[in-house]
Amino acid sequence: MKPHLAQVLFEVRRRLPLLLLALIPVLIMEILSRGNYIEMISWSYKHILALLFNEWIVVSLLLFMSAVIGRTRIAYWVIAVLLIIVALISGVKLKILGVPLTPWDLAVAGEGSDMVKYISNILTINVLSVIVIFIVGSYLLLYRTSMFIKKVALKERGILAGIALLMFLAVYTDLPLPLQKWFGIEAAVWNQAQNTKTNGYALATVLNTRSMFSDKREGYDDKAIEAIVNASPPPVKAGDSSTPIKPNVIVILSEAFWDPTVIPGAKFSQDPIPFFHKLQKEGTSGTMLSPQYGGGTANVEFEVLTGNSMRFLPQGSIAYNQYISNEVDSLASIYARQGYTSTAISPFYNWYFNSNKIYQDFGFSKYIPIEYFKPNYSGPYIADSEVAANIIHATEQSAGSDFVFANTMENHFHFYPGKFPKNTFDVTGNFSPSSIGMLETLAQGINGSDRMLKELVEYYEKKGEPTIIAFWGDHLPALGDDYATYIDTKYISGKDDPDFLKKMYSVPLVVWNNIDKTRKDQLNISPSFLGPYLIELSGQQGNYYTNFLSALAKKYPVIPPKDHYQEMNIKGEDLKDYETLQYDILFGDRHAYKDYKTPIIDPKYMLGFGPITLDKVEADSLDLSGRSSITLTVQGSNIPPLGYVTLNGKPLTTTWKDEHTATAVVDGALLKAGLWDIQVNVKDSKETIIGKSNSVSIDIGGR
């Protein structure tokens, strides 16, 4: 054997122990992402090929980092620690929301920050023991054996990096040998928990990443879209022209609203949602199969407003952050074309889930985020009663009919006792104290939602203005890790409960109206079909998409995840046209929009109820002589409660009185003679100015 060949083989053998070293983070990742040792062991011998793929991925990362740093030990600690942190986060997310961490979570990292403060007890005994095993095992192999080279020669690092990239690309592309295809390994993007459980966390992440950048669709072109649109039923005609009624349409997505009284054996000291139950009996009601559990409100919004379905997108993805890059015809723009004022109302930050841009792309004319709310809180979040007040104010402001989409936050996760200042509900049952505490907190939260619904219905009933109110929960509340309360109360037997999908994803729905009180429909639908139903109920004109969906809903009113198609007698091919139309809107050339004459986006779109306008500024003195401070009174319109007065661009301590008046104090270094330029600004939590008024100047004399 030639000397240089022998040397190469020797160097290769010296690196083979890296396979053993890489196995440690692979197994630790599986324990943390799955939550226990037993599942990791079971998976390891049942899915040996998947285990090898995970090993291959980690080895390629380890080789690449070794090539970059040049030191094997440091490279190992960097890669292993990063992977283990990610797996730990994934395990926590899986416990709370039933979905592991996915690559597209990076797109919504900011949105997840509000839940971080409620994640407790991450470092459990189980997790600490895993970390100890990882550190001890890694230390023994790295520092108490001579199996591993410590340094990588500079001349080898480029070759090593090339080998690492080729190894990783072999898994990512499934080339040159399509082993994944041969052995049926694929990303179950519609069921991420199963995807991770079957493929292992590292491989599932790579497969998910591949699916993120693969949006090509066969058979998609202008003619295909035209054929589907032409095959749709004719548009639904508006109401009788002799009595043209344009009712207000108010759509309320109530945060984590669910009916806990359905839990067997749970007894509540009083009905937490009496008015909701009353509407269920008297009018249209039913259930909606949400695409979410415990979180992901934006995805339910996405379905209701646009008619698109999360079933055709990867589970765990957030459509608002990932897929909306252009205008999308929605309920807001559909109603706007018929003379409605379309307003979005949300008691959270304007940037959350990219909402400011999304609502503009959807054709809303106004968006009222938390920055324009009165700071009326119930627990950690804005009270539902304040959302109701803003809905009423929005409809009072407009001259004609309104389409209002609002979501709430009072009942937002968490549900631990002490969330609300006072709890007026007691729950009894053969349950753990933890379950009882969470159910009592939930009862308090949904009671606020129920009172909000009652306030709105009674207001529009008394006013006599034709109105439709659709009210439902976006998803079930996350009551403990791993569905703890649901299992403890025997609402479900466990994750393998035969009715798991129905029980854990079905949310209650009511639709009240004062235009046809005899109507009493029983709805059992997916969120994407609610829009067409409301268009028909309101007697307004839909678009090609809502016409298509109306026809499809007659055959398949509920669209579950793909792995439930068979049990629900759904033929996948029957949904291909739906998927193609959605592809055209989100990823394609939007062929179906080519004949639109009215722009979807409202050029006058704004934040707040209207332009902030200052008409007059008065000072309690125009002379600084002997003054330590001066109080300004600003008067105008649409002055927001959280707005603040500025003097020559400098913020002043401001007291809001009402939408027409606010006062501000000038003192200290700002108390100087001259021309004072006064303005009102609104700033969000990221210190971005999102609204400002016109300027008014006053002349202040010297001391």
N, C-alpha and C positions, 0 to 999 in steps of 0.2 A: 504494500500500500504506500502511495506517495506521501511524503512527510506533510505537505500542506493539506491533503485530504484528511489525513489522520488528525491533524490539528483541528480542522473544522468539525469532525465528528466528536472530538473530545469536548469542544466548546458547546456543541449541541447537547451532549450528555450532561454537561455541567448545568444546563438550564432546565433539564427535565424535572428536577425537583420543584420548579415553579408550579407545576400542575398540582402537586400536593399542597403547596402554600396557598394557591388560589382557591382550593376547595374550602378553606376555612371561611372566608367572607361569603362564599356561595351559600353554605349551609346556615351561617349566622343570618344572612339576609332572609332566607326562607323561614327561619324560626320567627324573626321579628315581623315579617310581612304577614305571616299566617297566624301568629299569636301563640303558638305552642310547639313543643318538640315533636309530639306524636305525629302531627300532620306533616312536618318536615320529613320524618323518617318514612312514613307511609308513601309520600310523594317520591322520595329518593329511589325506592326500589320498584315502584309501580311505573315510573316515568323515567327510566334510565337514560333514554335518548335525550329527553328534555334536560335532564341533569347535566349531561355531557355538553349540550349546547350552552347552558349557563356557565359551565366551567370554561368553555372555549372563549366566551365573551369576556369573562373576568381576566383570563390569561392574556388576551389581546390588549386589554386596558392596562394590565400590569406591565407588559412588555413595552407598550408605548410610553408609559410614564417613566419606566426605567431608562428608556432611550432619551427622554427629555431631560431628566434630572441627572442621570448617570450613576445613581446609587440605588441599588435594589431595595435596601431596607426602607429608605425614605419613600421611595416610589410605592412600596407595598402599603405603608401606613397611610399615605395620602389617598390612594385608591380605596383601600379597605374601609377607612373611616368615612369617606364620602358615601360609599355604597351602603354602609350600615345606617348612617343618618337618614338617607333616603328611604331605606326599608323600614326604619322605625316610624317615620312620618306616614308611610303608606299603611302600616299596620294600625296606627291611631286613626287615620282617616277611614279605613275599612271598618273599624269598630263603631265609629260614630255614624257614618253615612252609608255603609254597605258597599262602598266603591273604593278600590285602592288608589294610590297616587299614580297618575298617568302623565305622559309627556306634556299634554295640553294643559295640565294644571299650572305650568309655568306661565301661561298666558293670563292667568287670573290670580297670580300670587298676591297682588294687592287686595283683591276681594276676600281672600282667605284670612287676612289679618284680623278681622273682627271676631273670628272664632277662636283664635289662638289663646286669648285670655281665659277661655272656658275649658281648655284642654288641661285636665289635671291628672295627677298620678301617672305621668308617663313613665317615670322610673320606678316601676313596680319590682317586686322581688324577682319575678320571672325575667324581666328585662335586665335587671342588674346582674343576675346569674349568667345570662347570655353574654353580657359585656365582659364579665370576669373570665368566662371560658375563652372568649375571643382573644383577650389580652394575654392570658397565660399561654394558650396554645400557640399564638403568633410569636410570643417571646421565646418559647422553647425552641421552635423551629428556626427562628432567625438568629438567635444569639447563643444557643446551646448545642447547635449542630454545625457541621462544616459543609453542609449540602449546598449552600447558596453562595454564589459569588457576591461580593459586596459592591464592587464597582464595575461599570461597563466602560471599556476602552472607547476613547473618542472616535476611533476609526470604525468601531462596530455600531455606534449608536444610530447612524443613518440606516444601516441594514436592518437593525432591530426594529426601528420605527416602521420601515417598509413592510417587514414581515407582520408586525402587529396590525397595520392597516389592512393588509390583504386578508388576514384572519378575520377581522371584524367585517369587512365587506363580503366575505364568503357567507357569513350568517345573514347579513342585511339583504343581500341580493339573492341568496339561495343559489349561488353559482360558484364554480362550474358544475358541481354535482347538485341537482335539486333535491337534496335529502329531505328538506321540510315538505316538499310536495309529495315525494315518494311515501313518506311516513304519515302524511295527513296532519302535519303541524301547521296551524294557522292561528291568526289572532281572532279571538271571539270578541270583537269590538263592541258587540251589543250586550255582552255580559262580562264586564271587566273582572269581577270577583272570580268567575269561572276561568277566565283567561289566565289570570295569575295563578290560580290553584292548579291548573293543568300544565302550563308552560314554565312555571317558575318566574320569579320577579324580573330577573335580568333579561331573559328571552322575551317575556311578554312586553317589556318596555321597548326592546328593539323592534318587535313586530308592530307595536302600536306606532312607533316613530315612522316606520315604513308606510303604514296606512295613512298617516297624516299627510304625506306628500304624494299620495296616489289617489287622484280624484278624476281620472279619466273614465269616461263612461261609453260603452259600446252602443251603437245605434242612436247616438244623440246628434241631431242636426236640426236645421230650421224646418225641414219637411216633417220630421218626426214630431216636433212640437206642434206644428200646424195641424197635423192629423189628429193629435190628441185633443187639441182645443176645439176643432171642428166637430169632433165626435161627442163633445160635452152637450148636455141638454141646453135648450135656449135659456137666456137670462130670466131670472125671476122678476116679474113685473112689480113695480111699486104699487102702493095701495090705490084704492078707488080714487080716480082723478076728481070726482065730484066732492069728495071729502078727504083732501090730501092731508094725512097725518104724518108728522115727522116727530116721533117721540124721542125724548132724551134716551140715550142708551148708556147706562152706567155699569161698567164691568169692574168688579172688585175681587182682587186676588188676595185672600186673607191669609197672612203668614201662619203656616203650620196649623191651620184650622182643621179640626177633626172631632168626631163625636165619641168621646171616651165612654159614654154611657152604654155603648154596645159591648163593652168588656163584661163577660159573664162573671157574676159574683161581686162586681164593683158597685157599691152603693154610695151615692152622693147625697150630702145633706140637703141639697137643693139642685134643681136642674140648672146646669151651667149655661145652657143655650135654649131657653124656653121659647124665644121668639123664632129662632131658626126652626125648631120643631113645629111650631105653629104654621109657618110657611110651608114646611114639608107636607103637612096634612091638607092644606087649603089649595095649593097651586102646583106649579111645575117644579119638580125636584128629581133627584136621582144621584148618580155617582159619576165620577170622572176618573179614568185610569191615568194617574199621573206618571210621567217618565222619571220622576224623582222620588227619593226618600230622604228626609232629614235636612235637605238643603237643595241648592240649585234652582232657586225661584225663577231666575232669568230664563231657564229653558221652558218652563211652563208658560211664562209670558210669551216667549217666542212662538210657541205652538198656537196659543189662542189668538194672538194679534196677526200672525202671518198665514196661518193654515198649514205651515210646514211642520214636519214631524221629526222629533229626535230619534225615532226608530230607524231612520236612514243615516244617522250620524253616530259616531262612536260614543258608547256610554262613558259618562264622565267628562265629556267635552262641554264647553259653554259656547253656544252658537253666537251670542252677542260679541264675545271677544275674539272668536276665531273665524267666523264665516260671513259676517255682515260687513261688506266693504263698499256697497253701493246702495242706492235707494231700493226699498222693498215695498211693494204694494201691500198695505195692511188694512185692518179695520179703520185705523185713523184716516188714511187717505181715501178709502172707499166712502166713508161717511162725509169726509170733507168735500168730495166732489159733488155731494148732494146738498151743500149749503150748511153742513154742521160745523161747529167749532170743536176741534179735536184737542183734548187736553190730557196730558199724562201727569199723574200725581204720585210722588213716592217720598216717604218720610226717611230717606237716606241720602247719602252724598250724590251729587250730580255725576261724579265720575265713576260711581260704582257700577260694575258690569258694563262700562262704556256707555251708560244710559244716555248721557247728553247727546252724543252723536247718533246713537241708535234711534232715539225717538224722533230726531230730525229726519233720519233716513226713512223712517216709517210714515212720515207725512203728518205728524202732529204739528199744531201751530203753537202750542204752549207746553212747557214742562215745568212743573212745580216741585223741585227737590227740597230736601230738608233745609237748605240754606234760606228758603223763603217761608218756612214754617214758623209759627209761634213755638217757643220751646216748652211745650206742654207734654211732660213725660209721665209715663206710667211704668215704673221699674226702669230698666236701662234704656228703653227706647221710647220714641214718640207714641203718645196714646192714640188708639184707634179713633177716639172721639175727635181728635184734631184733624185726622184724615177726613172724617165726615164733614167737619166744618169747612175744609178746603174744597171738598166736592160741591157742597152747597154754594159756596162763594163763587166757584168757577161757573156754575150754571146760572147764578144770579147776574153775573157780569155780562154774559153774552146776550145779544138781542134775540137770537133764534134758538134752534135746537142744538143740543150738545152730545158729543160722544166723549165720555170720560173713562179713561183707564186708570185705576188706582190700585196700589198694593199697600200693605200695612206692615208694621214691625213690632207692635206691642207684644205679640205672642211668639216672637223670635226665640230660637234656642239661646240660652239654656233653660232647663226646667227644674233646677235644684230649688229646694225650699229657701225662702228669703229673697227671691227675685223681686217680688212686689212688696211695698211697704206694709201692706195688710192683706191677709188671705182670709176670705169669708167662706171658704168651702172646706168641708171635712169629707174624707173618703174612708170607708171601712170595707174590709174584705180580708180574706186569708192570704195577705200579701206581705212582702218585706217592707220594713219602714221606708226604705229607699223608694220603692214603687209607689207607696202611698204618698210620700212627699212630692214626687214628680207629678202624680195625677192631680193632687190638690193645686199645685202650681199651674199645671195645664188648664185646670178648670177655671182658675182665676183669669188666666190670659184669654181664653176663648169667650169668657163671659163679657170681657171688654169688647170683643169682636161682635158678639150677639147684640150688645147694647148699641153699638155703632149701626148695625143693620136695622135695628128697630127705629133708631133716630132718622135714618134716611128714608125708610119706607113711610113712616108717619109724616115726615116733612112733605114728600111729594104727593102723598095721598091727600093731605090737607090742602096743598097748593092747587091740586087739580090739574097740574101740567102733565100731559101724556109722558109717561116714563117707564122704562124697563130697567130693572136692576138684576144683574147676574152676580151671584155671590158664591164663592167656593174656596176651598183650601188648596194651596199649591202642592202640598205633600204632607205626609204624616209627620208628627214631631219625633225627633230622635230622643227617646226616653231611655237613656243609659246606653252603655257600650254593648255591642252585639245584641241589640234588641232586648236588653235585659228585662225591662218592665213588661213588654209584650209577652215574653216567655214566662215570667214569674206569675203573671195574672192569667196565664193559660189562654190568652187571646190567640196565640199561635203555639204550636208544640215545639217549634224550633225553626232553624233555617231550611229544614227539609219538609216543613209543613206542606201538604198537598195543595193548600189554598194560599200559599205564601204570597204570590203575586197579587191576588185579589185582595187579601186582607191588608197587606202592607203598602199597597200603592193606590188603593181606591179611596178617593176623598169625596165628602158629601157636597152636593150642589143644589142651590135653589135659584129659580128665576121668577121674580115677582114683576107684575106689570099691572097698570091700571087702564089699559086700553082694551083688554079682552079678559075679563075676570073669570069667564067660564072655562078658559083654557087650562088644562091640567095634564101636561105631558109627563111621561115617565122617561127620564133620560138616563142612558147608560152609555157614555161616549168617551172618546179620547179628546184631549184639549183642542186639538187641531180642528175638530168638527163643531166647536161651540160657536165660532164666528159665523159660519154659514147659517146656523140655527138662529142666531140673533138677527141677522140680516133679513131672513124670512119672517121672523116674528115682528120686526119693526116695519115690514112692508117696504123696504128700500131695495135699491139696485146693487147687486153684487158685481163681481168680475168673473172672468173666465175660470179662475181658480176656485172661487167659492161655489160656482155652478158645478164644477167637476167634483168638488168635495161633497156637496149636497147629495149628488147621485151615488158616490162611493159609500157615504155613511149609511145609506139605506141597506147596503149589502154587508158592510163591515163597520158598524158603529164604533167598535173598539179595536185599536191596533196595538197588540202587545209586542214585547221583544221577539225577535225571530225564533228563539228556541221555544216559544209557546204557540207558534203558528199551528202546528199539527193538532194540539189538544183543543184549540179554539176554532178548528175547521177553517183555517185561512190558507188560501193558496197564494204562495209568494208571487207567482206570475200575475195575479190579479192586482198587485200593488206596483207593478213595474211602471205603469204610466204615471202614477202618483210620484214615484221616486224620480222619474225623468223630468217631470214638471218642476219638482223641487230643485233638481240639479241645475236646470236652466236658470232658475232664479238666483241660486247661491254661487254656483261655480261656472255656469255656462255663459252664453252671450245674451241671455234674456230675450230670446227670440219672441216670446209671447208678449213682451212689452212694446213691440215695434210700432203698433198702431195706437199707442196711448197719445192722446192730444193734450191732456192736462198733466203738468209735471207732478210727480209724486211728492217731492219735497216742497214744503211751504216756504217761499222766499222770505216770509215775515216771521219765521220760527223764532221764538224767544224763550228765555228762562224767566219764570215769574208770571204774575197775573197780568202784567202789562209793563210798558216802559216806565222806569222810575223817573218821575218828573218833579223838579223843584220849581215852584211858582214864586215863593217869597222866603227870604231869610231875614229874621229880626234879631237884634242884639239888645240885651237889657240895658246896654249903655254903648254909645258910640265914642266915648271918651275914656281913655285909660287912666286918667288922673285919679289917684287914690284907689285904684282897683287892683285886687290880687287875682281876680278871675272875671270872666265874662261868660254869660250863658246865652247860647244861640238857640233860636227856635226856627226850625225849618218846616216849611209847609209845602205840600204838593200832592202827588197821587202815587199810589203803588209803592209807598215806602215800606220795605220789608222789615219784619220784626228783628232780624239779625243784621240789618244794614247798619253802617256806621258813618258818621259825618267826618269829612276830611277838611282841613284848613290848609290851603296851598299844598295839598298832597299828603299832609301829615294826619294820621288818625286821631280822633278825639273820643273821649269817654262819652258814649251816646246812650240816651234813654228813649226807647220807642214808646209812643203813646197809642197811635193807631196808624192805619195805612196813609193818613194824610199829615201826620205831625210827629216830629221827633225833636228832642233837645240835646244839646251837646255843650260841654264845658271847655272853655279855653283858659289855660293857666300856664304857669311856668315860662319856659323859654319861648313858647309860641305867642305869648302876650306882647306883641310888638305892633306899633302903629304902622299903618299902611293899608294897601288894598288886600282884603281877604277874599280869596277864591274858595267858595264853599261848594262841596259836592257830597253825594251819598254813594258809597260803594258797598258791594257785597263780596265777601271772600269765602272760599271753601276751606276744607280741612287741610288742603295741600298748599294753602296760602296763595292760591290763584284768584285774582279778581275776576269774578264771573258776571258782574253787573255793576253799572255805574249810571248816575243821573247826569243831567246837564249841569253846568256850573252857574252859580249866582255869586256876584261880587258885592261886597259892602266895604265902605271906606271907614276905617277906625282911626280916630285922632290920637295924638301923642299925650304923654303924661303932663 
